[in-house]
Amino acid sequence: MNEKLREKEIIKTSFIGIIGNFFLVGFKAFVGIIAGSVSIIMDAINNFTDALSSIITIIGTKLSGKKPNKKHPYGYGRIEYITSTLIAILILFAGGMAIYESIKSIIDYFQNGTMPQFEIYSIIIIAAAILVKIAIGLFFRYKGKKIDSDALKASGLDALFDSILSTSTLIGMFIAKYANFYIEGYLGIIIGLFILKSGFGVLNESLSSMIGDRFDKEYVNEIKDAINSIPGVLGSYDLILNSYGHNKNIGSVHIGVSDKLTAKEIQLIERNISSLMYNKYNTIMTIGIYAENFSDEYTKNIYSSILSIVRNYNNVLQIHGFYIDNETKIINFDLVISFDDINPHETIEKIKEETKNVINGYEIIINYDQDFSLS
């Protein structure tokens, strides 16, 4: 989806949420004050925080759409992650307040025997509010998934949990009115714990995105297949992708090419990859070149010997960039080592020593590559 259209969709959806939540705040505050129900008043405050979430989403979306400048040459796309974090904090606040006020309500009941008084119209209003809240939550989740907005998905999840909280309030109203039995405080604590769990989930996801998540393996493989399909590319390695917001990536990749190609031919390959990555994958890509020389049997046999050594190390995921310079007697190659290896440099030294024992007279240079996209 075009970024401008995506921004408009997020803002329009958020405005719908703001209007809906302010209506719910008014209705629930009215019922809560008339009935003397702490849980309904807290439910109204919770809806007010939802409206604030939508306002934060709008502000975050507008800021993240700002063009790059000297101070922030990669743009402002990562502000969306900050937006999701602020919404998670609001969810946690709502859950904490629900538990706090529920405990106060329980204490008040045991000290003073205070029971809220509900009329039929109050129950009808709260029931209608629950249906509205569910509709808002499902709408936000649908839009969030459709346009890949973490902020909208977080707001939608928050709204659905709010509807559960409101349902517990409604159950408490029924029990209080028809069984004259106090239960709403206990229900409030249980639902508050569920809201906290949701908030920590959203917070974990947004903070993980800020730190830098590994891209989906299928997506990475798709990119590698696309690069490998370009004429002249013998293989793609060391793919690194950094996200700077929705559909805004900066990355690098190494490609293998024949050592017999001219600089002009290599530049054409590099241009084709850059164009592919920018136009199809919204990624500004830097390309490194490996010159591969497997043209003679002698080189192939040496490579086969080294490959046999490397295969004995389970944490070594890939060998690439293999090149032999017979004039200077240097063998150079890269190893991708899993993050599961607690001492990758020691692994490299062991492989280097084994290689020297098998292949005499050559200096062995092994470059350590981290596992950014393989596993």
HELIX and SHEET records of a PDB file:
HELIX    1   1 GLU A    3  ALA A   35  1                                  33    
HELIX    2   2 VAL A   38  SER A   64  1                                  27    
HELIX    3   3 ILE A   79  ASN A  112  1                                  34    
HELIX    4   4 ILE A  120  LYS A  146  1                                  27    
HELIX    5   5 ASP A  150  TYR A  178  1                                  29    
HELIX    6   6 GLU A  184  ILE A  211  1                                  28    
HELIX    7   7 LYS A  217  ASN A  228  1                                  12    
HELIX    8   8 ALA A  263  TYR A  281  1                                  19    
HELIX    9   9 GLU A  297  VAL A  310  1                                  14    
HELIX   10  10 PRO A  344  VAL A  358  1                                  15    
SHEET    1   A 3 GLY A 235  SER A 243  0                                        
SHEET    2   A 3 ASN A 249  SER A 258 -1                                        
SHEET    3   A 3 THR A 283  GLU A 292  1                                        
SHEET    1   B 3 VAL A 316  ASP A 325  0                                        
SHEET    2   B 3 ILE A 330  ILE A 337 -1                                        
SHEET    3   B 3 GLU A 363  GLN A 370  1                                        
END                                                                             
